[in-house]
Amino acid sequence: MGNAESAVVNKRLLRFRPDERPIIEGVFDRLQSSSSGKAPAGKLLLIHNLQVTMSKMAPDSMIQRVFDGMLSVDPGVPLPPGGGVRREQLLIFLADTLRGTAEERAPLVVAMSHGTKTTATTDQITGFLEDLISAVVQTLTHRGRLRGWRPDRMGNGSQGVKLLAEHLSSDIKPSDQNTCDVACVEDWLFRVSGVAVFLELLIGEGLEVGLTSCTPPLLLPQCRDAPWSALRCLLDLPLLMFLSPQMPEGHKAPWRLLFSTNVHGESFTRLVGNCKSQGPTVILVKDTKGHIFGGFASHSWEIKPQFQGDSRCFLFSVFPSMRVFTCTGYNQHYMYMNLGQHTMPNGLGMGGQHGYFGLWLDYDFGKGHSRARPRCTTYGSPQLSGDEDFTMDTVEVWGVGIPPSEQEQDEDEGKKSILDADPELQAIMEMTGKKIYSQGLREPEEDTGNEVEVEKMRGLRDTFNT
């Protein structure tokens, strides 16, 4: 990189740490060397070079989009003919996709959506998103970052890709002609951060950039101990990528299967028994009309004739569209579960009111309703099921986060007496006839009687040691 290097490139390279810049500058030569003898004079990068490196992590259609995005870059210097990507173009493309702003990424997205130089339709952007999400799923699979999930035992991933792409593109605010200029795409990228995360993962992993300072984003939560041999779950990877960021702990919270009709049978009593006192949960329902929907419960389910939960709860739709419906503030009817009473409804519900829940599963297993006229008062959701009164096809409940039993165990272990951490001090106190007040007790407030004695014994031990 000498005097011929454009000022644009030099400015972009400043976004990387000094130890990262040689890695970024070396990507061009490495990609070229991946297919020796196929590079033309002038050292241009051809699409074949990208295909050799990216074929296991992206479909051909996405590789073509990445190549077109590189070609669209203006490096600030004259470009030779030849139909390939120049070194300066690649460097700017890497800087803008990995460390760029929404303003810098917007022209690249327009180019990769195969629009004109300045505009793209929402359909073209949706097509770009479908290829991008497919590539992310393929990359996670190839890199072994599925975190315990089994796509072969999960829902229709290709359908999930389309639904997630449609959801992300629904936030675009196009003109009356359904066309987006660069400013429109910039505004969308600024508001919808997930697109940039997907793009960073694809480019960083697909081109094997290898910046040691960049940890690949966690797009999937950890799955714990699911019985995959018996399970055929409603979740798919794009749906997990959609739901996980909505959770209070995001991708950090592990998921564990609590109930599934195809594992545990069709029993409301079993559902209640498996889900009660298990911490936050995600409920998924598929009705016989093919609609898939559910809700997130922020608290443990408890059997009582009152509403439970808080404003972190929400309802969502999966099919025929992916949407999240958060609380409106109109009331606090977040969660409800009751069983065995004659005067109150028996079943599981979220939002709305008795007899008109946003989501209701009746104790007479197999029946439910989603009555929103026109919207659920608690969550603002429309009717989620195919019919207002629906018949269940499949029900799943996933625990989200560390089980309360494990949390209590961790807390108990954290309440050990100071003497447990130093058995030698305990022995000295016993030798000197001091009473150990905290023996058998582990609450911190019960240990205060020993604190002064412990300090004295430490001094006494130091005297013995000298």
N, C-alpha and C positions, 0 to 999 in steps of 0.2 A: 504494500500500500504506500504509494509515494506521493509526489506533488500532484499527480494526475487525479488523485482521489478527490471527489467532489466535496464541497462544504456540507452538503446535505448528509452525506455518509458519515463524515467526521462528527457532526452534531448528534447523529443517531447513536454512534458508538459510545458516546459519553454516558448513555443510560446504563451501560454495563460496567461492572467493577473491573479494575485493571486486570485481574486474573481471569475474568470472563472474556475479555475482548479477543485474545488469541483463539479461544474456542469458537466464537462467532465468526471470526475471519477465516477460520479453517474449514467451515462447513462447505463452502463452494468447492474447494479442492477435493474434499472427501467424497462429495456427491459425484463429482466428475470421475474420480478414480474407481467408483463402484461399477463402471462399465467401460473398461479400458478399450480404447480404439474407436469409440463411438462419438467422441466429442469433435465438433467441427473446428476449423481454424478460427482463431479469435477467442477461443476458450469460452464458449457459450454453454449454458446448461440446457439440456434437452429434457423433454418430458420423460424420456426413457430413463434418465438418471433418477428422477423422482420415483418412477414405478419400481425400480430395483430396490430402493430403500423403503418405500411406503406400502408396498403391495400387501403385506401381512396385517397392516393396521388401518387401511382405508380402502373403500371400493374404488374402482377405476374412475368412476364419475367424480368422486371427491378429489382424487389426485389431479384430474384435469382442471378442476376448479382452482386448486392451489397453484398450479402452473399458470393459469390465466391471471390469477391475482398477482403473481410475481411479474408477469409481462406488463401489467398495467402500471407498474411503478415508474415514476419519472425520477431518474437519478440525478438530474441536473447536469448531465453531460451528454454529448451526442451518442446515439446508439447505432452500432453497425448493423447491417442487414443480416439475416440468417435465421430468424424465427426462434431464437433461443433467449435464455435469461442471462443477463450480464451479471458479473460479480456485484457491482454496486446495487443493482436491483434486488438481488437476494439479500444483501446486508440490510437494506432499508425495510424490506418485507419482514425479515426476522425481528428487527427492532420494533416495528409497528405492531406486529401480531403478538410478540412476547412482552413488550414493555410500552406499548403505545397508548394513546388516548382514544376516546370515542371518535374524536374528530379525525384522527389519522387512520383508524380502522374502517371508518365508514366507506371511503372510496374503494377499499379492498373488498369489502362485503358486496358492494354494488357490482364490482368486476367479477367476483366469484359467483354471483347470482346469475351471471350471463345476461345482464341487461345492457343498456348502452353505456357510454363512458360516464354518464352523469345520472342516470335513472335506472330503476328496476321496478317491476310490478310486485305486489305482495305475493302473488303466486310464485314468481321467480325466487323471491327471498325464502318462501316456505320450502321450495325445492332445495335450495342451498342448505337450509336447516335440516332437512331430512337426511341429506348426504353427510352433513357434519355430525349429527347425532349417531347415525349408523357407524361412522368412523370412530367416534368416541367409544361406543360399545365394543367395536372390534378391537380397538387398542387396549381397553381394559381387559378383554378376554385374552388377547395375545400376550400381554404383560403379566398375566396371572394376578390381577388386582380385583378379582371378583369378591373377595372378602367373605368367602363361605357361601355365596349364592350359586345356584345351579340353573343356568338358563334353560337347560334341557328339561327341567322339571317345573318351569315357570310358564307364565302366560305368553301370549302372542307378542313377541318382541318387535316384529315388523309393524304390527298395528300400533304398538306403543311408540315407536319412532314417529309415525305419522301424527299421532295424537299430541305428542310433546312438541313437535314442530309447529303444528297448528296453534297450540296454546301460546308458544313463544311469539309467533308472528301476529297473534291477535292483539298485541299491545302496540303494533305499528299504527301510526296515524297518517294514512296516505291522503293524497289529494282526492278530489271528486272523481278523477279518472282512474282511481286505484293504483296510482303511480307514486313512487317514493323517489325524491331526489336525495342527494348526499346529505343535506341538512336534516331531512326526515329520518334517514337511517342513523345519523349521528345521535339524534334525540332518542331514538329507540335503543341504541346500544348503551347510552348513558343510563337509561332507566332499567334495562333488563341485563343485569350483570352476568347471567349464566352463559350468554352467547360468547362473551370474551373468555370465560373460563374454559369452555369447550374448545375454542379456537387455540388458546394457549396450550392445552393438553395435546391436541392433534399435531400442531407444528413442533412443539418441543419433543414429543415422543416419536412422531412420524418421521421427522428428519434427524432424529437421534442427536439433538443439539447437545445434551449432556451438561447443562449448567449445574454444578454441584450445589450452588446456593438456592436452587429452586426445587422445592419439594413438590412432587406431583399432587394435585388437589385430590382430596377424598370425595369422590362423587357418589360413593355407595356406603351405607352403614355396614357395620359388621353383622353377619348373621350367625347366631349362636344355636347350635344343636338342633337344627331342623331335621325332622325325619324324612329325608328326601326320597327314600325308597317307597314310602307310602303316600307322599304328598305330591299333588299337582296344584300349585298355588296360583292364585289370581294375580299376584304381583309379577311384573316383568322389570327388566333393568331400567328402561326409560321412566317407568312409573316411580321406581325408587329414587331416581335422579330428580323427579318432580316433587315427590312428597318429603324427602329427607330435609331439604332446606327449610321447610315450613315448621319443622319441629323445634321446640325451645332449645334443644342441644344440637340441632343440625345433624351433620353426618357422624358426630362423635358418639351418639347414643346407639348401642347395639340393639338389634331386633331379635326377638325369640318367639317362636310360634307357641301360642297358648291354646288355640282351638281352631279346628278345621272340620267341616262336615265330612270331608272325604277321609279323615283320619279318626275322628272321635264320634262320628255318627250324628244323626239329627236329633239332638236332645238339648232343650233349653236349660234343663237342670245341669247338664254337663258343661254347657257354655258358661253358666254362672259360676259353677264350682271352679272351673279352670281360670277364670278371669278376675274373680273377686280378690281384692287386696294384692294385686300384682303390679301396681304403679301405672303410669301412663300407657295407653293402648291405642292401636289403630284397628278399626273395624272395617272390613271389606265385605260387601254384599254384591252378589250377582243374582238378578232376578231371571225369571223364565223368558222374559222378552230380550235378554241379552244386555241390559243396562248394568253397568258396574259403578258402584258408588260407596260411600262410607263416611267415617268421621274419626277425628282424633280426640281422645279423652285425656285431659291433662292430669287427672287424678285417678287413684285406684277406684274401681267400681265397688260400691257397697250396697247391700240390700237395705233399702229404707224408703219410705213413702215421700221423700223430699227430693228436690233437685240438688245436684251436686256440681262440682267442677268450678272452673273460673274462665276468664275471658281468653285464655290461650286455646281453648277448645275450638274446633272448626269442623264443618262438613265439607265434603268434596265430591266431585264427579270424576269418573275415569272414562267411561264410555257412555254415550257417543262423543263426549268431549271432556278434556281435562280442565277442571276449574276448582278453585278453592273459595269457600265462603266463610268469612270470619264473622265474629260477633258484631251485632249492630248497636248494642247498648240499650236496646229497647227493654229487655228483661234479662234475668239471670237463669234462664231455664237451660243450662248447658248440658247436663247429663241426668239421667234418671234410670234406676233399676229397682224393680220391686218383684216380689214373688210371695204367693201364699196369702194374699189379703183379699177380702171380699168387697171392701169399700173403695179401694184405689186400683188403678190399672196395674196389671201384672205383665211385665215385659221389660224391654230395654229401649230407651229412647234418647234422642238428642234434639233439642231445640223445639220451639213452638209451645204447645200446651197439651194437656191431656186430651186425647182423641184427635189431635191435629199436630202431630210431631213432624219435624223436618225429616227425621229418620226414626222408624219404630219397628222393632222386632217383637212379635207377640210371644207370650209364654207358650201358647199353642204352636209349637215350632213349625215353621214352614210358611207362616203368614206374616205380613208386615204392611206398613203404609208409609207414604211420603206425601203428606197433605200440606200443600203450600198454596194458599189462595190470596193473592198471587205469589206471595213470598213467605218463607218461614220468618216469623217475627224475630227470633233469636239470632239467626245467621244470615238472613236475606237470601237464602237459597231458593231456587225454584223446585218444582217436583223433580226428584232425582231418579225415580223408578220409571219403568215403561208405562205402567198403570198406577193410578193413585193407590189402590189396594193391590199389592203384588204378592206373587208366590216366589219363595226363595228357590234358587238353584244351588248356590254355594254361599257359605258364610265362613270367614276367616277372622281371627283376632290375633294380632301380634303385640306382644309386650315391647315397649320402647324404653330403653335405658336399663340400668342395673336393677335387678329385682330388689324389692324392699328388704327381703330376708338377708341378702348379701350386704346391703347398705348397713343394716343393723349390726351384722357381724363385724364389718369394718369399723363401725363406731365403737363397739365393745372392745375391740382390740386396741383402738386408739385411746381408751380410758384406763390403760394399765397404770398401776401405782408407779411412782418414781423408783420405789424399791425394786420393782420387777426389772427395771433397766440396769440396776446395779446390785446384784446379789451379794457382793462383798460388803456393801454398806449394811445390808440387812443382817448379815452374820455379826458384824461389829456391834450393831445395836442390841442384838440378842445377848452378846457376851457382856455388855455393860449393863444389862438389866433394864434397858429402855423398853417401854411398851410400844408395840407396833400398831398404831390405831387403824391403819388402812389395810391390815391383813384381812383378806377375804372381801374387801370393798374396793371398787374400782371407779367410783364417781369422783371427779376432780375435787369437789367441795369437801369430800370426806378425808382427803389427804393433807389438808392444811395443818393438822395437828402434828404431822411429822416433818414439815418442811424445815423448821428451825433445827430440830434434832438431826436431820439429814446433813445440814450444813456443818453442824458440830462434829458429826461422825466423819465427814470428809476431812476436816482438819485433823481429827484424831488419827485417821488412817494415814494421812501424809506424815504425821509425827512418827508413827510406827515404821513407815517405809524408810525414813531417814535414819 
